[in-house]
Amino acid sequence: MGYKTKEWRSEMRVTVDFNYMMSESLGKNGIKKSELNSLKDKAEDAFNYVALNRGKDDLYMGWTELPYNQDAIVADILATAKEVRKKFKYFVVLGIGGSALGPIMAFNALKHLHYNELPQKDRGGPKFYVEDNVDPVRMQALLDVIEPEKTCFNVISKSGATSETMTQYLIIADILKKKGVNLPDNIIFTTDASRGNLIKIDNAFGGKFKKFVLPDGVGGRFSELCPVGLLPAAVLGIDIKGMLAGAAYMDSLCSRPSVYKNPALACAALQYITMTQGKNINVLMPYSDNLKLIADWYCQLWAESLGKAVDFKGKVVNAGTTPVKSLGVTDQHSQVQLYIEGPFDKVITFISVEKYGCEMKIPHGCEDIPDVGFLGGHTMQELIQAENKATAYALMRAGRMNYTINMPEINAFTLGQLLFMLELQTAYTGALLNIDTYNQPGVENGKKATFALLGKKGYESQKAEMDTAPELDDKYIV
């Protein structure tokens, strides 16, 4: 594999250019180098917090060791994926949140954009779907295009108590049973090693389900580089060893506590400084359709990790910035007008690609129409790259902060780098804010209210509280 050579890894290095964040480019609207330097001690503390707690399951930092501790797991995944590819016509992930966003993101990034429409000989594997909601129309639409008895379903839930995932499971299990299918033949669990409802279901079947472990120290939004994401990727024929190698390479690039040497720490420091300036919107704008869903994945990573009411000292801080997903060039025609002339409350992060997966020449024609004729002889790659640079430049000229993550090309190795860098950036930013990056009390409160409304045992008090809430006033319904 190319990623095993030092020269190739260097060529494939993902880098960060933050010139357009600094006062040298933006004047009074930029960050002074002295401001960045004044954060030196705090940034080192954030770096050291993450470094000292690497791999600690009780702090949910097991994700930091995923590039290094999964050799046996990867071998099992590859063997299982090979059998799935032989046996099944469809592969469906049942999950929600990180259990779904990661697999669909990697699929979109590394496979043909119309993969499911390709002939089977060109796909080389099963059609792929991710069922990440409980909208009944969505579930019915899935059932309209698959044959359940010819489908492998990957049920992903640590506890087996995720209402959405278990609803999906109950529907699919019922359909398979009615078709006479032995459930363990068509279902793989990704769950806890020994606890939870999926383990109970497996025990009831005599331990016949194939199972992969979602490690204790890995939360859902940090789980793409464990079996949650690696199994679906392997079924699709994605180079999962390359993804992990890319993550390890980025980890090595982030091994120093300097914002000028550590790309993830640089991004975290920039975001932290802009938070203190009141910039509360964080836009991620990849210039590639293959990277469109990286923004969906990142929105969960950033929002759930950093949106916290209190810090470690119990002080109310209401931390976090709002992540916004965008797509270049598409959203130049829908969002960029606001970014250039609207409030100074945003930081835009571009993801740029040096080499796209194919070339597409623009033919000569319409030479008598200057507005069209000038395009002839160029390529679509030239056009999208020019629009990327032009948008960053226009934002800079308007005094708007933006920085660029540069990817030499999109492959398993560079995607692994990108994911690990964004995870480290999030971890460093949480440490800078002195908050718990890994809990999600706001989400849990919503879950409890849902349980109460549906009459789950043990949530009677919440149900009673909701039943006695003030009636909605008709005068506010229009």
N, C-alpha and C positions, 0 to 999 in steps of 0.2 A: 504494500500500500504506500502511496506517495507520502502520507502523513508521517511515515516513519523516518523520512530523511529531513535533516536539519534545514537544507536549502528549500525544500518544498514548504515546510512549515513557515519559514520566513516569508516566502512569497505569498502565502495564504493568511498572513497576519491581519487580524481585524484591528483597526486603529481609530482613535478619536481625535478630531480636529476641533478645538474650541476657540479658535481665533476670534470668531464672531460673537463671543461672549465677553470679550475683554475691551477695556477702554481704549486700547490702541486702535481698535476698529470702530467702536461705537461711541467714543467720546464720553460725555457725561452719563450716557445711558448704559455704559459697560462696567464691568467689574475691574477695579484697579488691581494691578499686580500686587500692590501692598496689601489689599484686602484679602487676596488669596493666600498670600504669605502669612498674614496674621492668623489664619486658620490652621497653621502648621501643627501646633500642639494638639488641637482638638481633632484634626484629621488623623494624626498618629494614634490618638487614643481610640478612635473609631476603628482604625486598622487593627490595633492590638486587641480590642475587644473581640473582633471576629476571629483573629488568628488564635487567640488563647482558648476560645470556646469551640474550635473546629470539632465537628463530629459528635458533639454532646447531644445525646438523644433527648435529655430532659429539657434542653433549651431549643429543641427542634432545629438543630444545626447539623443534623446528619447529612443533609444535602451536600455539604462541603466536601464530603469524602466519596461521593458517588463516582467520580471519575477513576477511583483507585481500587475500590473494594468489591467489584462485581464480576470478577472473571468467571466464577462458577455459574453465577446467575445468567450472565450473557450467553454462556454455552448452552444452558438449559433453554433460554429464550430462543436462540437460533434453531435448536433442534425442534422445539415446539412449532415455531413459525414455519419451518420446512414442511411439517406434517399438515398444518392448517392450509398451506398453499396447495398441497396436493389434494386435500379432501373436500374443501369447501369452495363454493361459488361466491359467497359473500362473507365479509367480516364486519361486525357491527360492535362498536363500543357503546355500552350503556353506562352513563356517568353524568356528572355535572361539575361545574367549576373547573379546577385544575385537572380533574380526571378526564375532562373532555376537551378543554381548550388546548392543552399541550399536544395530544395526539392529532387533532385536526390541524393545528398550526404546523407541525412537522410534515404532515401529509401535503398541505398546501405549498410548503416551502420547497420540498425536495422531489415531489412527483409531478407528472404532467398535469397542467391545470384542468384538463378534461379527462383525467385518468379513467373515471368510471365509464366514459363513453367510448373509450378505445376498445378495439377487438381484444379478446382474451389473450391471443398470441402476442399482442404488443404490450398488454399490461403485465403478463407473466404471473399474475396473482389474483386473488379475489377482489371483487368490487368492495369499496370501503365506505362506511357511513358512521357518523357519530351522532347518537341520539342524546342531546344534552338539554332537553327541556321536557316539561310534562304537558305541553300543548297537545290536546287530543288530535288536532288536525295534522300536526307534525308526525305523530305516531302512526296515524292511518296512512299518511303519505309514504312513510317508510315501508309499511306492510304491503302497500300497493306495488312496490318495485323490487321486493326481495321474496325469496322462497324460504321461509323460516327453517324448514327441514334441511336445507342446503346451506345454512348460515351458521357460522361460529360467532357466538355472542360473548364478548369480554365484559363481564360485570365488574366495575371498579368502585369499591367503597371500603374504606378502612374499617368502619364500624359495622357496616351492613345495616345501618339505621338511617341512612340518608333517604329521606322520604321520596325524593324524585327518582333516584336510582332504583330503589326497591319497588316503586310503582312500575317502572319500566320492566324490571325483572318479573314481577307477578304477571304482567300482561304477556310477556314472551314465554314464560314457563307454562302458563295456561294453554297458549297456542300450541307449543311443542308437545305437551302431554296429550292434547286432543288429536294430534297427528301421530301419536304412538311413538314419539321420540323419547329415548332415555336421556334425561337432562344432562348428565355428565358427558354425554357424547358430543353435545353441541355448545356447551357453556364452559368458559374459563373464568375463574375468580381471581381478581387481584385485590388482596385484602390483608388483614392483620395475620400475623404468624399463627396465633393460637386462640384469639378471642374474637367476639363479634358474631353477628347474625349469619354471615355467609359461612362461617365455620360451623355454626349449628346446622345450617342446611346441608353442608357437606357431610357432617357426622350422621345425619339422618339417611344419607345415601351411602353410608359405609365408607366414607372418605374417598369416593370415586371421582370427584371433580378434580381437574387439573387446577393447581393454585400457584399463584405467584405472590410474593410478600411485598406489601407496601411498608417500608421500614418505619420503625417507631419514631425516629428523629427526622422524618421527612413529611412536611405538611403538603397538602394538595397543590398549592400554587408553586411549590418548589420541586414537584415530583416528575417532571418530564424526563429526567435522566435516570430514573429508576424504572422498574417494570411497568409502571403506569404508562409511560410513553414509549419505552423500548420495545415492548411486545408488539403493539400496533405497528410501530415503525419497521420492525423486523419482518412482520407479515407482508408489509408493502415492499420489502426488498431494500429498504434503506440501510445504509452502512452504519449500524449502531456503534460499532467499535470506533468508527471515525468520529461520530458525535462525541463520544466519551473522550477520545484523544484530543479533540478540539477544546473541550471543557478543561482538560488537564493543562493544555498549552496556555489557555487564557489564565488559568490559575497561576502558572509560572510567571506570566507577564504582570500579574498583580501581586507579586511577592514583596514589594517594597512599599514602605509607608510614606510615599511622596506623591503629591498630586501631579507632579511633572514626570513621574515614572510609572505610575499605576493608573491605567485608564479607567477602571471602575471607581477608584477613589477620586479621581479628577471629576468624573460625572457626578458623584455624590456630593462633593464639595461645592460644585457649581449649583446644583439643585438646592443645597442647603442655604447657600448665600442668597439665592433668589427668593427662597421662602421668607427669609428675614426681611426682604425688600417688599413683600406683599404680592409677589408674583405667584398666584395660586392655581395656575392652569399649566399642565405639563403635556404638550402635544408630541406624539410620536408619529412621524411621517415617513414611512419607507417609500422609496422610489422603485418599487418592483411589485408586480401582482403576486409573485411567489411569496413575498414577505407581508402581504396584506394582513394576514391573521396573526402575525407576530404582535401587532398592536392590540388585538383582543386579549391575547395571552398576557401581555405586559400590563394592560389596564387592571386585570385582577391582581397580578403580582404587586403592583405599586399601590393600588387603592386599599386592598385588604391588609397589606403589610404596614402602611404608614398612616392610615386614617384612624387615629387613636385619640380618645378623650383625655387620657392622663399619661404622665410620664412615669418612670420607675419610682419617683419620689412621691407619687400620688397627686402631683400638681396638675390642675386642669390646664391642658395645652391645646386641645382640639387640633392636633397636628395633621399634616398631610396636604398634598395638592391634588387637584382633580386631573386624572389622566384622560386625555382625549385621543381617540384614534383618527388617523387621517391617512390618505393615500395619494402619493404623487404619481402621475400628474393630475389624476382625477379631481382631487380636492383643491387644486389651484383655481378651479372654476366654481368652487362652492364655499371654501373656508378662508383662503389666503387673503381675500379683501379685508376680512375682519382682523386677521393677524397683522397686516401691514398698517391699517389705519384705525383700528379699534383701540380698546384700552391697553395700557402697558402692563398687562397682568399675565403674560404667557411666556413660556420658554419652549421653543420648538426644537425637537431633536430629529434630524434627518437620518435616514439610513440610505447610504448611496452604494451602488454596485458598479465596480469597475468593468467587469466582463459579464454580460448576460449569457443565458444558456444557448442562444442562437443569434444569428445575424438576420436582419430583414432589410434589404436594400429598398430605398425609395426610388422608383423609376422616374426618369425624366418625362416631362409632360407639362402642358399648359404654360409653355414658355412665354406666351403672349400675355399671361396674367402674372405680374411680378409677385403678388401675394402668395401664389401657389408655386410658381416655377422655381423659386429659389430652393425649394426642398429637394428637387431632383438631384440625384448623385450622392445624397447623404444616406444615413441609415437610421432606423428607428432607435437604435442604441444611442447614436449621436444626439438625436432629438431629445430623448428622455433625460440624458445626462446634462445636456445644455439647459433644459428647463429646471432641473434640480439645482444646478449652480446659479442660474439666474434668480430663482426664488430665494435661495439663501442670501444672495447678494442684495436683492431688493429689500429683504427684511433688514439686513445690516444697514443699508442706506437710510432706512426709515427709523433706525435706532432700536431695532427689535432683536432681542437676544435669540441666538440659535447656534447649535453646534451639530457636527456631522459625525456619525459612525460610518467608517468606510469599510466595505467588504470587497475583497479582490474578486470574488465570485461567490455564488451560492452553492454550497455543497455541504455534506454532512459535517466535515471538519470545521468550516467557518460558522455553520449554524450552532454547533456545540460551543464555539468561542462566544458567539453573540449571546446565547442563553445564559452562560455562566457569568459573563460580564454584567448583564442586566440583573442577575440574582445578587452578585456581589455588590453592585451599585446600590441596590435596595437595602441590603444588609448594612452597608456602611452608612447610608442615609439614616436608617433607624437608629444606629448607634450615635450618630451626630445629634439626633433629636432626643436621645435618652429615653426611647420608648421600647415597648415589647413589640418587635417586628413580627412575631410569629403567632400571637393570639388573634382572636377575631370575635370579641364579645358582642359587637353589634350584630353580626350574622347570627350568633347563637340566640340572641333575644328574638329575632325574627322567626327562627326555627321553633322556638318554644311557643310563640303565639300561634303559629300554624298548627302545631300539635294540639293546642287547646281548642282551636276552632273545629278540628276534625275529631275531637272527643278521645284523644289518646289517654290511656290510663296513666294517672300520676300527674296530670296537668289540670286537675279540676279547679284548683285555686285560680290559675290564670284564666280559665274559662269563666269562672264566676266574676273575676275582675273585669273581663271584657264585656260580659253581659250587663254589668252595672255601669258601664261607661255612659257619659251623657249622650242622649239621642242627637243624631245629626239634625241640624236646624234646616228646615225646608227653604228658608229665605236665602240660604247660601248655595242652593242647588238651582242651576239655571239651564 
